[in-house]
Amino acid sequence: MICLGIEGTAQKLGVGIVTDDGEILANISKHQEIREGIHPRDAAIHHAEHIKNLILKAIETAKIDFNDIDVIAFSQGPGLGPCLRVVAVAARTLSLKLNKPIVGVNHCIAHVEIGRLRTKAEDPVTLYVSGGNTQVIAYTDKRYRVFGETLDIAVGNMIDQFARDSGLGNPGGPIVEKLAMKGKKYIPMPYSIKGMDVSFSGLLTHALKLLNKYPIEDICFSLQETAFSMLVEVTERAVAQLNKEEVLLVGGVGVNKRLQSMLKKMCIERGCKFYVPENEFLGDNGAMIAWLGILMYKSGVRHKLEDTYIKQKFRTDEVEVTWRY
């Protein structure tokens, strides 16, 4: 079985083609070039302009024909409404033209499942960190449950906004990480954990107030250390509460080497295994949508065309997991 998946929840458009044995035949993507924050309408225009060529390129890369595709999958949410609509329309069009079934998938769960596929993690506590989402996720009782999350902005959004407002550029993650490596002094910053949830808005405000008072390298270092310590703490709590033996890191912020090292150290101390997929599968990508589409379809999930409306606030724990036992 072969699935073509389309991802387009924010500024990145991706098309992936995956087989039911987990082979990635194609994983093509295109970023919208942005200097400031994401503008949903502009991102949607970008997707509409490039989606046809990206699909054709994926088919060419996979060395298959359109008739070889068995199912179409697309990111149904969560995400930016205008971007989601472009992807949904493209998926519906392919489904109708090729007379193939269509499956709308949850973007967050797709990150978890491609992570499990690539690392062979079986039943991990997953830390999902990206520009738009920050969640601690684990499977129990036929659903992916959220055991902790951000109460305001996502960690990736926080870092990007700090970089933009301080004139460092965009995307901010790689810039802040590079500068943080040169930091020598930790500056105390707000450490906001509320139960199992985290809050980053106060940290962002405080870091911006420190500009011109301390070296930017020390601010970036302190910002990262504080934010990542919060994330590691709530992840460790979830591991302890759920008695899990694996931790999986997914999402675009997961490429950060400092975050990886902090999580790995925590896992070593707890005696559990730490997994992180290749960078290609950490950020948003079409392959993760295609893979989850296959899992859902093979487990009996069927969507009528009228069921493929977008869900901007599609919660991770809304989805009944029919493909795990």
N, C-alpha and C positions, 0 to 999 in steps of 0.2 A: 504494500500500500504506500502511496506517495501523497504527501500533503503540501500544498503551497500556502504559506502563512504570510500575512501582511501586518506589519507593525507601524504605527504612526500616532502615538499618544501625545507626542510633544514635537520638538524641533527635528527629531531624527526619523527618517523614513527607512524602513527595512523590508526586504522580501527574502524569505527563506524557503527552501525546499528540502524536506526531510522524509526518510523512509520509516516504516514502522519498526525497523530494527535499530533505529537511532542513527543511521548514517546521514550526515549533513551533505547533501548534494550541492547546495548553493546557500550562501548567506551574504546577500548584497545590501549595502546601505548607503544613504546619502544624507549628510548633515545640512541643515539650513545655516548659512553663515550669519551669525548675529554678533553685534557689538555690545548690545545692552541685553535686557531681559527678553524673554520670549513674548512675541506678540501673536496671539492665537490666529488672528486672521491672516497675517503674513506667513505664518508657518503652514496654514492650510493651503494657501496659494502655492507655496513651495511644493507641497506634497502633490497637489493636483497637476502641477507642471511636470513632475518627474516620475510619477507612479507608473505610467505606461512603459517608459523606457526601462525602468528598474525591473519590472516584471519580465519584460522581454530578455533583459540581460541575465536574470536569474534562470530562466528557461534555457538560455544558451549555455550558461555555466554548468548547469546540471546535466546537459547533453540529453535532454528528453524533449518530448513533444507535448503540447497542451493536452492532447488526448490521454497521455500517460498519467495525468493528475487524477487522483481519486476523490479528494476532498479539498475544499477551500476553507481556510481559517483566517480570522482577523481579530485584532485587538478591539474588544467591545468597550473597554474601559478598565480602570479609571484613566482620565486624561483630559486634554483640552477639547471642548466640544467641536469646534470647527475642524480640527485635525482628525478626530475620530470619525466625523461624518464623511470626510473624503475617503478614508480607508474603508468604511462600511459600504459606501456606494461602489467602490472599485471591486470589493469582494462579492457584493450582490450581482454586479454586472458579469463577473467571471462565472459565478455559479449558474446564472441564467443562460449565458452564452454557451457554456460547456456542458450544461445539464448535469452539474455535479453538486453534491450536498455541501452545505455551508455550516460552519460552526463558529460562534462568537465566543472568544475566550477572555478570561480575566488576566490582565497584564501582569499583576503581581504574582499570581500563581504560576504564570509562564516562566518568570524568573526563577522560581523555586524548582520547577520541574526540569528546566534545561541545566540548572546547577546539579541536580541529582543525576541527570543523565551523564554529564561530562565528568563528574567526580566519582560516581558510583556510591555516593552517600545514600544510605538506606532510609534512616528515620531521624534526620537532624533537627535541631533547633536552628532556624534560619534567621540571620540578620540581613534584612533587605534595606539597603541604603542607596538612595538616588537623589536626583534633583527634585523630584516631586513626592517621594515616599520615604518614610522611615518606619519600619515595623520589625518586631520580633515575632516570628511565625513558627508554629509547630502543628503537625498533624495529630488530631485526636478525634475520635468519634465521628468519622466520615466527613470531616471538614478541616480546612486549614484555619486554625484559630490564631487570633492576634493576641499575644500575651503582653505586648507593650508597643507603644507607638509615640510619635511626636504629637504634642498637643497644639502646636502652632505651625511652624514651617519645617520642611524637611532639611536634613543636614546638608544635602547637596545644594539646596537653594540658599541656605545660610552662608555657605562658603562662597558660592558664586556672587551673592549680593555683597558680601564683604569685599571681594576682589573688585567688583564694579565700582562701589562707592569709594573705595580707597585709590582708584585709578590704576589698578594692577592689570586690568583687562578681563577678557572673557574667552573661553570658560575659565573660571577661577580655580577649580580644583587642582590642576597640574601646577599652576603658578604658585598657589599657596603652599602646596606640598614641597616644591623646590626651595622656596624661601624658608620654610619651616626647618629644613635640613640644616640651614645655616644659623638657626637660632641658638643662643647660648644661655638665655635667662628665662625662667618661667615667671610670667606675670599673673598674679591671682585673678581669676575670672569667675563669673557666676556659674555654679555647678547645679543645674536644675533637674532633679529627678523627683517625680511625684508618683509614689507607688511604683508601678512598672513602666510608667510613661516618662518621656523626656520633653524638655522645652528648650528651644534654641533662640528665640527672639531676644531674650535678655542678654544672652551671650553675644549676639550680633551687635546690639546697641552698645554694650560695654566696650567691645573690641574697636568699634568705630571711634569711640570717645578717646581711645588711647593713641590715635594717629597723631604724629608730630610730637608725642611725648616720650615714645620709646622707639627703638629701631624696628623697622617693619618686619625684619626676620624674627625678632623676639615675639612680636604680636602674633605672627602667623604660627609660630611654634606653640605658643600658649593657647591659641584658638584651637588648633588641632588636638593638642593633648587633652584639653578640657572636654571638647565635644566627643572625642573617641573614647575617653575614659567613661563618660556617661553611657555610651553605647555598649561598651564591654561589660559594665556593671549590670545593666538590665538583661543582657544576653546570658551572663553567668547565673543570674537569679533564675531565669527561665530553665536553664540546664538543670539547676539544683531542684527546682520545684517539680519538674517533669521527669527527673531521673533519666535524662537522655545521655547518650554516649558520643554524639556527633554534633559538630557545629559547622554550618554552611554559610558562607558569605556570598551574597549576590547583590547586583545593582551597580550602577556606574561608579559610585563612590568606593566600591570595593576594590578598585584598581590601586588605591592608595596603599603604599607599602607599609607605612607606619600603622595604619589600622589593621592590616593583615598581621603584622608582627605582634601587636598588642593582643589580638584575639588568639593567635597561636600560642603565646605565652600563657594566657589564661587556660587554654585547653590542656597544655602540658601539665600545669599545676593541678588541674582537676582530673587528669588521667583520661581525657576524652580526645577524639580525633577531630582535626580541623581540616576543612575542605574549602577550596576556592577554585572555580573554573578559570579557564583561560580568559584573558582580557576581552577577546572577541565576543564572549558570551556573558560578560558581566554587564555591559551597557545594553541598552535596548537593541534588539535584533529580531529579524524575521524568523530565524530558525526556532527561537523559543516559542513563537506563536504557532508555527507549523507542528512542532513536537507536541505541545499541549493539545492542539487540534486532533492529532492522531490518537492520543491517549483518551480523549473524551469520546471521539467517534467510535473507537474500537470497544469502549465500555458501554456503548449503547446510546450515547447522547445524540439527539437529533434536533435540529433547529429549523422551524419553518421560516420562510422569508420574513414574515411579519414579526418573528421573535428576534430579529437581528438589529433592533433599535439600539442606539448607543447608550451607555450608562456612564456618565461623567464621574459619578461617585460610586463606582462599582466596588463594594467592599470585598476584601479577601475572604471573609468568613460567610459570605452570601452563597458561595458555590458548594453544592453537594458533591463531594469527591467520590466518583463512581469507579475510578480506575485504580484505587488502592484498597488493600484488604488487611 
